[in-house]
Amino acid sequence: MRQEIINKLNEIEKKEDVKIIYAVESGSRAWGFESIDSDYDVRFIYVRDKNEYLCLEEKSDVIQLPIDDVFDISGWDIKKALKLLYKSNPSLLEWFASPIVYKETKEASYIREVIPLYFSQKKLYCHYQRMAKTSLKYMNKDKVPVKKYLYILRCILSSQYIVHNKKQPPIEIERLIECELPNELREHMNKLLMIKKNSNEKKYVDHISSLDEFIFTNLEERDVSSFIDGETSWEPLNEVFRKVIEKNSDDMF
């Protein structure tokens, strides 16, 4: 499957006349709890020829392949990606923490170097808390979609990691469990993971009272005024942008 994904990325480069500088798996496969019928969520960052960025008319800054049962493949233009990094965009930060990398060029390392500057404890913490709360509606029935159960728990563990470590959390569920989940809950959590990995995406499970208690206890409001925000200057990102398009003008186009 890896080679098939790489082939699709190569086809995108040819069809769209772009260079993909970074491509990863995101979503459940990167998190470590894919189902037997999970699709492949591939995300990438691409760059166009320098002259394309000097035109008055703007091209789309997103490339999206048609979604099917197997693949969900889309990417952002380098300019869009850097603008979102300025805002400490959670999706972009997770892409650069993915353990499944399909392509990474020298240009991607320029982005990786400045990520710590723009990491915002406050924004990422609030993102994970908000995502968990949004999914709470699935907890109001007798049975819970195991997918949503794990989504909520991953978000809570991620937000707890930020509180305790003041840095970006890992995205792999096993690492989050090791760092943030109390020992007495790990057997229940591992049971959920086993069910998820051996079932389809629509599998439901009974409530686990100890995990439910952990969820609601850790969704209490927290004062985030002391959390550190990221860099406010655009210049490091401007420098990355200039380096990336200059390198690609020299090397690729």
C-alpha positions in Angstrom: 0.0 0.0 0.0 2.9 2.4 0.8 4.1 2.2 -2.8 0.6 2.7 -4.2 0.4 5.9 -2.1 3.8 7.1 -3.3 2.7 6.4 -6.9 -0.4 8.6 -6.3 1.7 11.4 -5.0 4.0 11.2 -8.0 0.9 11.4 -10.3 -0.3 14.5 -8.4 3.1 16.2 -9.0 3.0 15.5 -12.7 -0.7 16.5 -13.2 -0.6 19.6 -11.1 3.0 20.7 -12.0 4.0 20.9 -8.3 6.6 19.4 -6.0 5.4 17.6 -2.9 7.9 18.4 -0.1 6.2 16.5 2.7 3.6 13.7 2.8 2.3 11.7 5.8 -0.4 9.5 7.1 -2.9 11.3 9.4 -5.9 10.2 11.3 -6.5 6.8 12.9 -3.6 5.0 11.2 -1.1 7.6 12.5 -2.7 7.6 15.9 -2.4 3.8 16.2 -6.1 2.7 16.3 -7.2 2.1 12.8 -10.1 -0.3 12.2 -10.0 -3.2 9.7 -11.8 -1.0 7.2 -10.1 2.3 7.9 -9.2 4.3 4.9 -5.8 6.0 4.3 -5.8 9.7 5.2 -2.8 11.1 3.3 -1.8 14.7 3.8 0.9 16.6 2.0 2.5 20.0 1.5 3.5 21.1 -2.0 5.2 24.0 -3.7 4.7 25.6 -7.2 7.2 27.3 -9.4 8.4 30.7 -8.1 6.7 32.6 -10.9 3.3 31.2 -9.8 3.7 33.2 -6.5 4.4 36.4 -8.4 1.1 36.4 -10.4 -1.8 38.7 -9.5 -4.4 35.9 -10.0 -4.4 33.4 -7.2 -4.5 29.7 -7.8 -6.2 27.2 -5.4 -4.1 26.5 -2.4 -5.5 23.0 -1.9 -5.2 19.9 -4.0 -7.9 17.2 -3.2 -8.3 13.9 -4.9 -11.8 12.3 -5.0 -12.4 10.5 -1.8 -13.2 6.7 -2.0 -13.4 3.8 0.4 -9.7 3.4 0.5 -8.0 6.8 0.0 -8.6 10.3 1.3 -5.7 12.3 -0.1 -5.3 16.1 0.0 -2.6 18.7 0.5 -1.9 22.4 1.1 0.2 24.8 -0.8 3.4 25.9 1.1 2.0 29.4 1.5 -1.2 28.2 3.1 0.7 25.8 5.3 3.0 28.5 6.7 0.1 30.9 7.3 -1.7 28.2 9.3 1.5 27.4 11.2 1.6 31.1 12.3 -1.8 30.3 14.0 -0.4 27.1 15.6 -2.8 25.0 13.5 -3.3 21.7 15.2 -3.7 19.6 12.0 -0.4 20.9 10.6 1.4 20.3 13.9 0.0 16.7 13.9 1.2 16.1 10.4 4.8 16.9 11.5 4.4 14.5 14.4 3.1 11.6 12.3 5.1 8.4 12.6 4.2 7.4 9.0 6.0 9.6 6.5 5.7 8.9 2.8 8.0 11.8 1.7 10.2 14.4 3.4 12.5 16.7 1.5 15.1 19.2 2.6 12.4 21.9 2.3 10.3 20.2 4.9 13.1 20.4 7.3 13.0 24.2 7.0 9.4 24.1 8.3 10.2 21.6 11.0 12.9 23.9 12.4 10.5 26.8 13.1 7.5 24.7 14.4 8.6 25.1 18.1 8.6 28.9 17.6 4.9 28.9 16.7 3.6 26.2 19.1 0.9 27.7 21.3 0.1 25.7 24.5 -3.2 27.6 24.8 -4.4 27.1 21.3 -3.6 23.4 21.2 -5.0 22.7 24.6 -8.2 24.5 23.8 -8.4 22.6 20.5 -8.2 19.2 22.1 -10.6 20.1 24.8 -13.1 21.5 22.3 -12.8 18.4 20.1 -13.5 16.1 23.1 -16.5 18.2 24.2 -17.9 18.1 20.6 -18.0 14.3 20.7 -19.6 14.1 24.1 -23.0 13.7 22.4 -22.0 10.2 21.6 -21.7 9.4 25.3 -25.4 10.0 26.0 -26.6 6.6 24.8 -26.5 3.0 26.2 -23.7 2.1 23.8 -20.8 4.3 22.4 -19.1 4.1 19.0 -15.7 2.8 19.9 -14.2 5.2 17.4 -15.7 8.2 19.2 -14.7 6.8 22.6 -11.1 6.7 21.5 -11.3 10.1 19.9 -12.5 11.6 23.1 -9.8 9.8 25.2 -7.0 10.8 22.8 -8.0 14.4 23.0 -8.1 14.4 26.7 -4.8 12.6 27.0 -3.3 15.1 24.6 -4.6 18.1 26.5 -3.3 16.6 29.8 0.1 16.1 28.1 0.2 19.8 27.2 -0.6 20.8 30.8 2.1 18.6 32.3 4.9 19.0 29.7 4.3 22.4 28.2 5.0 21.1 24.7 3.3 19.4 21.7 2.0 16.0 22.6 2.8 12.9 20.6 0.0 11.7 18.4 0.4 8.0 18.9 -2.2 6.7 21.4 0.3 4.2 22.9 2.7 7.0 23.9 -0.1 9.1 25.3 -1.3 6.2 27.4 2.2 5.6 28.7 2.6 9.3 29.6 -0.9 10.3 30.8 -3.3 7.5 31.6 -3.4 6.2 35.2 -2.2 2.6 35.5 -5.6 1.3 36.8 -7.3 2.4 33.5 -4.8 1.0 31.1 -6.4 -2.5 30.9 -9.7 -1.0 29.9 -8.1 1.3 27.4 -6.2 -1.5 25.8 -9.4 -3.5 25.5 -11.0 -0.6 23.6 -7.9 -0.5 21.3 -8.1 -4.2 20.6 -11.8 -4.0 19.8 -11.2 -1.0 17.5 -8.4 -2.7 15.6 -10.4 -5.9 15.0 -13.7 -4.4 14.1 -15.2 -2.1 11.5 -15.6 1.7 11.9 -19.2 1.4 13.1 -18.6 -0.9 16.1 -20.4 0.1 19.3 -19.3 -0.9 22.9 -20.8 -0.6 26.4 -19.8 2.2 28.6 -16.8 1.6 30.9 -17.6 3.6 34.1 -14.0 4.2 35.1 -13.1 5.6 31.6 -16.3 7.7 31.6 -15.3 9.2 35.0 -11.8 9.9 33.7 -13.3 11.7 30.7 -15.7 14.0 32.6 -13.2 14.7 35.4 -10.7 16.0 32.8 -13.1 18.1 30.9 -13.5 20.6 33.7 -12.7 24.2 32.9 -9.0 25.2 33.4 -7.4 28.6 33.6 -5.2 28.9 30.5 -4.0 32.5 31.1 -0.6 31.2 32.1 -0.2 29.1 29.0 2.5 30.3 26.5 1.5 31.5 23.1 3.7 31.1 20.0 5.8 33.6 18.1 4.1 36.7 16.8 6.6 37.7 14.1 6.1 36.6 10.5 9.7 36.9 9.6 10.9 33.3 10.4 8.0 32.0 8.2 8.8 34.5 5.5 12.4 33.3 5.5 11.2 29.7 5.2 8.9 30.6 2.3 11.7 32.4 0.4 14.1 29.5 0.9 11.6 26.9 -0.2 10.5 28.7 -3.4 14.1 29.7 -4.3 15.4 26.2 -3.9 12.6 24.7 -6.0 13.1 27.3 -8.7 16.8 26.3 -8.9 16.3 22.5 -8.5 13.0 21.5 -10.1 11.5 23.9 -12.5 
